[in-house]
Amino acid sequence: MNTVTMDLLRRGEQASVVRVDLANPSAKRLADLGFVPGAIVQMLRPGRPCIVRLSNSRLGLSDCLQKSVMLRRAGD
């Protein structure tokens, strides 16, 4: 299974969450927001911060948080 961090997704690309690196204290909040294994994320606007869709929510994430989320691209 090939995994990437969220900051490597392109606009419109979807991926499923594999894991969140909870070593980053700020990243612990991501699980509360729904970034759990199997959740589908879509990159709406790459950058710093990026904007992603998770379920019916749009969220802005800093570069540091983007690198805390490991994803599997759709089709991998």
Secondary structure, 3 states (H helix, E strand, C coil): CCCEEHHHCCCCCEEEEEEECCCCHHHHHHHHHCCCCCCEEEEEECCCCEEEEECCEEEEECHHHHCCEEEEECCC
